[in-house]
Amino acid sequence: MRWIGALIIIFSTSWLGFYFAGRLSERTKELRGWKLALQSLEAEVMYSQLPLQEAFRRISSQLKGPINSCLQDFAIQLETSAFSAKEAWENSLMKYAKTVSIKESDIQVLLQFGETIGMHDKYSQQKQIILALKHLEREEQEAIDSQGSYERMSKMLGVLSGILIVILLL
């Protein structure tokens, strides 16, 4: 019976370690997804000249996961509510931020981008998109560095803390 309890403890702490490691890698994936979304937006702004909600609808159909939902929500809010583009962007991002692994600094980059969305001509909007992409690249590099440093450590810490607890209890 002791061994079953010991295995449960080790399994539980190991699972926690792997869970936190997964969140680190998930942040990197989400930032890459946002970069792809903004690059697609730049192409839509420069070449198709679609209305904002239609451009975001088209971009969201190319993406998967929570980013897709966020962009669809933004497009729907632009069509159906009296919100400005900035307010709709903030609302969509706040809903998105509750369900994902990205940090507050990542959200701030996207919120800054939202301050100017739809307010400029296509060349100024392109400059704002490029600026947001640069900031997201910086955040992505920080996420990659953090993932490299802490992913393995959190996995090992989960396993080793489970073993420590078992040793202390025996």
Secondary structure, DSSP 4 states (H G I P E B T S, - for coil): -HHHHHHHHHHHHHHHHHHHHHHHHHHHHHHHHHHHHHHHHHHIIIII---HHHHHHHHHHH--HHHHHHHHHHHHHHHHSS--HHHHHHHHHHHHHTTS---HHHHHHHHHHHHTTTSS-HHHHHHHHHHHHHHHHHHHHHHHHHHHHHHHHHHHHHHHHHHHHHHHH-
